Amino acid sequence: MAEGRDRDVYTEPSPRTPAVPNPVTFFQAFFSYVVDAPVTFVREWIESRQAKNKFYYYHQKFPRVPDLSECMEGDHLCFFEAEAQWRRDRMVDQQIVEIVRERLGACKQREGPNQFQNCAKEIEQLAQVTKAYQDRYGDLGVHGNARTCLMKQKHRMIEERK
């Protein structure tokens, strides 16, 4: 159609209005060059500097500290760190028990009437985890601390010796 077009029949329309740029396009370009470009440049520069030493704020890993039995006498800072480590360990063990309990509940929900034979592995695992938690933290109460837990462990070892 482009080659066989007759220019006398199909004439170009004459422009009726002068070509004025769209003001919205002007303001978008102005904003892009004046505000957005410098901010983007600064942000990318900062990110490139921080990319060298990435810091992942999730899954914080605490260094293991000496146990309460390894602290020197009168070393209150070591006592405090051992207590904090014990509390973290207790929270981790509580979460382990909860996860195993949730897995057992999901298995029972999934299996329905066949739960006793199909979820035997989860039941055994929950029994082991609960017994280990109870051996370590049972009978300490709400205000249990690392010292009472250590004394409980010592008394249990003495009883096993007899």
Short mmCIF file of the C-alpha atoms (twelve columns), coordinates in Angstrom:
data_MODEL
# 
_entry.id   MODEL 
# 
loop_
_atom_site.group_PDB 
_atom_site.id 
_atom_site.type_symbol 
_atom_site.label_atom_id 
_atom_site.label_alt_id 
_atom_site.label_comp_id 
_atom_site.label_asym_id 
_atom_site.label_seq_id 
_atom_site.Cartn_x 
_atom_site.Cartn_y 
_atom_site.Cartn_z 
_atom_site.pdbx_PDB_model_num 
ATOM 1   C CA . MET A 1   0.000  0.000   0.000  1 
ATOM 2   C CA . ALA A 2   2.904  2.326   0.701  1 
ATOM 3   C CA . GLU A 3   4.325  1.913   -2.811 1 
ATOM 4   C CA . GLY A 4   1.031  2.157   -4.651 1 
ATOM 5   C CA . ARG A 5   -0.228 5.189   -2.754 1 
ATOM 6   C CA . ASP A 6   -1.409 8.112   -4.846 1 
ATOM 7   C CA . ARG A 7   -0.313 11.363  -3.216 1 
ATOM 8   C CA . ASP A 8   -2.888 13.430  -5.063 1 
ATOM 9   C CA . VAL A 9   -5.781 11.366  -3.725 1 
ATOM 10  C CA . TYR A 10  -4.487 10.887  -0.169 1 
ATOM 11  C CA . THR A 11  -2.945 14.165  0.867  1 
ATOM 12  C CA . GLU A 12  -1.241 14.768  4.183  1 
ATOM 13  C CA . PRO A 13  -3.436 16.706  6.617  1 
ATOM 14  C CA . SER A 14  -2.164 20.165  7.348  1 
ATOM 15  C CA . PRO A 15  -1.198 20.861  10.947 1 
ATOM 16  C CA . ARG A 16  -3.833 23.084  12.541 1 
ATOM 17  C CA . THR A 17  -2.111 23.694  15.857 1 
ATOM 18  C CA . PRO A 18  1.506  24.385  16.535 1 
ATOM 19  C CA . ALA A 19  3.411  21.510  18.162 1 
ATOM 20  C CA . VAL A 20  3.501  22.350  21.893 1 
ATOM 21  C CA . PRO A 21  5.110  19.776  24.196 1 
ATOM 22  C CA . ASN A 22  2.888  18.117  26.721 1 
ATOM 23  C CA . PRO A 23  3.391  19.715  30.185 1 
ATOM 24  C CA . VAL A 24  3.004  16.359  31.936 1 
ATOM 25  C CA . THR A 25  5.932  14.960  29.945 1 
ATOM 26  C CA . PHE A 26  7.973  18.028  30.841 1 
ATOM 27  C CA . PHE A 27  7.276  17.651  34.586 1 
ATOM 28  C CA . GLN A 28  8.024  13.924  34.473 1 
ATOM 29  C CA . ALA A 29  11.366 14.541  32.807 1 
ATOM 30  C CA . PHE A 30  12.136 17.402  35.220 1 
ATOM 31  C CA . PHE A 31  11.324 15.205  38.254 1 
ATOM 32  C CA . SER A 32  13.339 12.330  36.822 1 
ATOM 33  C CA . TYR A 33  16.495 14.389  36.266 1 
ATOM 34  C CA . VAL A 34  16.306 16.707  39.296 1 
ATOM 35  C CA . VAL A 35  14.938 14.482  42.067 1 
ATOM 36  C CA . ASP A 36  14.946 10.808  41.100 1 
ATOM 37  C CA . ALA A 37  18.335 10.494  39.385 1 
ATOM 38  C CA . PRO A 38  20.442 11.932  42.265 1 
ATOM 39  C CA . VAL A 39  18.563 9.928   44.892 1 
ATOM 40  C CA . THR A 40  18.919 6.725   42.881 1 
ATOM 41  C CA . PHE A 41  22.607 7.398   42.313 1 
ATOM 42  C CA . VAL A 42  23.264 7.953   46.042 1 
ATOM 43  C CA . ARG A 43  21.244 4.862   47.037 1 
ATOM 44  C CA . GLU A 44  23.048 2.627   44.527 1 
ATOM 45  C CA . TRP A 45  26.413 4.010   45.656 1 
ATOM 46  C CA . ILE A 46  25.608 3.228   49.300 1 
ATOM 47  C CA . GLU A 47  24.321 -0.248  48.383 1 
ATOM 48  C CA . SER A 48  27.484 -0.987  46.438 1 
ATOM 49  C CA . ARG A 49  29.554 -0.068  49.512 1 
ATOM 50  C CA . GLN A 50  27.410 -2.215  51.790 1 
ATOM 51  C CA . ALA A 51  27.436 -5.174  49.383 1 
ATOM 52  C CA . LYS A 52  31.050 -5.864  50.286 1 
ATOM 53  C CA . ASN A 53  30.174 -6.856  53.843 1 
ATOM 54  C CA . LYS A 54  26.631 -8.200  53.842 1 
ATOM 55  C CA . PHE A 55  24.904 -8.450  57.185 1 
ATOM 56  C CA . TYR A 56  22.043 -10.869 57.421 1 
ATOM 57  C CA . TYR A 57  19.926 -9.775  60.361 1 
ATOM 58  C CA . TYR A 58  17.818 -12.921 60.482 1 
ATOM 59  C CA . HIS A 59  18.968 -16.163 62.111 1 
ATOM 60  C CA . GLN A 60  21.201 -14.411 64.586 1 
ATOM 61  C CA . LYS A 61  23.939 -16.737 65.763 1 
ATOM 62  C CA . PHE A 62  25.207 -16.255 69.268 1 
ATOM 63  C CA . PRO A 63  28.656 -17.600 70.122 1 
ATOM 64  C CA . ARG A 64  28.588 -20.434 72.629 1 
ATOM 65  C CA . VAL A 65  29.763 -19.339 76.052 1 
ATOM 66  C CA . PRO A 66  31.196 -21.495 78.839 1 
ATOM 67  C CA . ASP A 67  28.757 -23.489 80.913 1 
ATOM 68  C CA . LEU A 68  27.987 -22.424 84.469 1 
ATOM 69  C CA . SER A 69  30.223 -25.220 85.761 1 
ATOM 70  C CA . GLU A 70  33.174 -23.801 83.788 1 
ATOM 71  C CA . CYS A 71  32.926 -20.271 85.234 1 
ATOM 72  C CA . MET A 72  35.479 -19.128 87.762 1 
ATOM 73  C CA . GLU A 73  34.355 -18.246 91.257 1 
ATOM 74  C CA . GLY A 74  33.185 -14.635 91.481 1 
ATOM 75  C CA . ASP A 75  33.092 -14.141 87.698 1 
ATOM 76  C CA . HIS A 76  29.676 -12.496 87.527 1 
ATOM 77  C CA . LEU A 77  29.942 -11.716 83.823 1 
ATOM 78  C CA . CYS A 78  30.501 -15.397 83.068 1 
ATOM 79  C CA . PHE A 79  27.528 -16.269 85.295 1 
ATOM 80  C CA . PHE A 80  25.326 -13.824 83.377 1 
ATOM 81  C CA . GLU A 81  26.456 -15.135 79.975 1 
ATOM 82  C CA . ALA A 82  25.926 -18.743 81.066 1 
ATOM 83  C CA . GLU A 83  22.437 -17.853 82.279 1 
ATOM 84  C CA . ALA A 84  21.607 -16.172 78.946 1 
ATOM 85  C CA . GLN A 85  22.953 -19.196 77.052 1 
ATOM 86  C CA . TRP A 86  20.844 -21.518 79.199 1 
ATOM 87  C CA . ARG A 87  17.717 -19.454 78.498 1 
ATOM 88  C CA . ARG A 88  18.389 -19.576 74.743 1 
ATOM 89  C CA . ASP A 89  18.921 -23.341 74.906 1 
ATOM 90  C CA . ARG A 90  15.682 -23.741 76.839 1 
ATOM 91  C CA . MET A 91  13.768 -21.717 74.250 1 
ATOM 92  C CA . VAL A 92  15.253 -23.812 71.440 1 
ATOM 93  C CA . ASP A 93  14.291 -27.022 73.225 1 
ATOM 94  C CA . GLN A 94  10.743 -25.716 73.769 1 
ATOM 95  C CA . GLN A 95  10.459 -24.953 70.074 1 
ATOM 96  C CA . ILE A 96  11.729 -28.420 69.170 1 
ATOM 97  C CA . VAL A 97  9.014  -29.996 71.332 1 
ATOM 98  C CA . GLU A 98  6.377  -27.741 69.743 1 
ATOM 99  C CA . ILE A 99  7.491  -28.590 66.195 1 
ATOM 100 C CA . VAL A 100 7.405  -32.333 66.882 1 
ATOM 101 C CA . ARG A 101 3.975  -31.945 68.516 1 
ATOM 102 C CA . GLU A 102 2.686  -30.023 65.466 1 
ATOM 103 C CA . ARG A 103 4.037  -32.733 63.144 1 
ATOM 104 C CA . LEU A 104 2.220  -35.383 65.156 1 
ATOM 105 C CA . GLY A 105 -1.004 -33.359 65.037 1 
ATOM 106 C CA . ALA A 106 -0.681 -32.948 61.271 1 
ATOM 107 C CA . CYS A 107 -0.056 -36.671 60.871 1 
ATOM 108 C CA . LYS A 108 -3.114 -37.529 62.981 1 
ATOM 109 C CA . GLN A 109 -5.222 -35.092 60.957 1 
ATOM 110 C CA . ARG A 110 -3.934 -36.517 57.682 1 
ATOM 111 C CA . GLU A 111 -4.252 -40.203 58.572 1 
ATOM 112 C CA . GLY A 112 -7.575 -40.122 60.402 1 
ATOM 113 C CA . PRO A 113 -8.589 -43.542 61.751 1 
ATOM 114 C CA . ASN A 114 -5.235 -45.115 60.790 1 
ATOM 115 C CA . GLN A 115 -3.262 -42.689 62.929 1 
ATOM 116 C CA . PHE A 116 -1.971 -45.258 65.429 1 
ATOM 117 C CA . GLN A 117 -0.208 -47.426 62.878 1 
ATOM 118 C CA . ASN A 118 0.780  -44.721 60.363 1 
ATOM 119 C CA . CYS A 119 1.982  -42.125 62.883 1 
ATOM 120 C CA . ALA A 120 3.931  -44.513 65.135 1 
ATOM 121 C CA . LYS A 121 7.251  -42.879 64.191 1 
ATOM 122 C CA . GLU A 122 5.993  -39.402 65.128 1 
ATOM 123 C CA . ILE A 123 4.531  -40.696 68.403 1 
ATOM 124 C CA . GLU A 124 7.855  -42.310 69.316 1 
ATOM 125 C CA . GLN A 125 9.765  -39.173 68.387 1 
ATOM 126 C CA . LEU A 126 7.439  -37.000 70.501 1 
ATOM 127 C CA . ALA A 127 7.889  -39.376 73.445 1 
ATOM 128 C CA . GLN A 128 11.688 -39.172 73.162 1 
ATOM 129 C CA . VAL A 129 11.777 -35.386 72.794 1 
ATOM 130 C CA . THR A 130 9.336  -34.831 75.643 1 
ATOM 131 C CA . LYS A 131 11.265 -37.175 77.940 1 
ATOM 132 C CA . ALA A 132 14.554 -35.417 77.154 1 
ATOM 133 C CA . TYR A 133 12.964 -32.010 77.810 1 
ATOM 134 C CA . GLN A 134 11.384 -33.235 81.038 1 
ATOM 135 C CA . ASP A 135 14.663 -34.759 82.236 1 
ATOM 136 C CA . ARG A 136 16.500 -31.514 81.718 1 
ATOM 137 C CA . TYR A 137 13.953 -28.794 82.537 1 
ATOM 138 C CA . GLY A 138 11.182 -30.595 84.436 1 
ATOM 139 C CA . ASP A 139 10.391 -29.521 88.023 1 
ATOM 140 C CA . LEU A 140 12.332 -26.271 87.649 1 
ATOM 141 C CA . GLY A 141 9.218  -24.140 87.552 1 
ATOM 142 C CA . VAL A 142 8.715  -20.801 85.892 1 
ATOM 143 C CA . HIS A 143 11.637 -19.154 87.646 1 
ATOM 144 C CA . GLY A 144 14.125 -21.901 86.885 1 
ATOM 145 C CA . ASN A 145 17.647 -20.827 86.061 1 
ATOM 146 C CA . ALA A 146 20.949 -22.330 84.996 1 
ATOM 147 C CA . ARG A 147 22.112 -22.923 88.569 1 
ATOM 148 C CA . THR A 148 19.050 -24.945 89.595 1 
ATOM 149 C CA . CYS A 149 19.220 -26.875 86.328 1 
ATOM 150 C CA . LEU A 150 22.873 -27.704 86.992 1 
ATOM 151 C CA . MET A 151 22.035 -28.824 90.532 1 
ATOM 152 C CA . LYS A 152 19.208 -31.004 89.199 1 
ATOM 153 C CA . GLN A 153 21.625 -32.593 86.732 1 
ATOM 154 C CA . LYS A 154 24.154 -33.178 89.523 1 
ATOM 155 C CA . HIS A 155 21.550 -34.836 91.761 1 
ATOM 156 C CA . ARG A 156 20.372 -37.035 88.888 1 
ATOM 157 C CA . MET A 157 23.950 -38.158 88.225 1 
ATOM 158 C CA . ILE A 158 24.463 -38.970 91.923 1 
ATOM 159 C CA . GLU A 159 21.251 -41.015 91.962 1 
ATOM 160 C CA . GLU A 160 22.323 -42.947 88.876 1 
ATOM 161 C CA . ARG A 161 25.651 -43.777 90.541 1 
ATOM 162 C CA . LYS A 162 23.943 -45.578 93.423 1 
# 
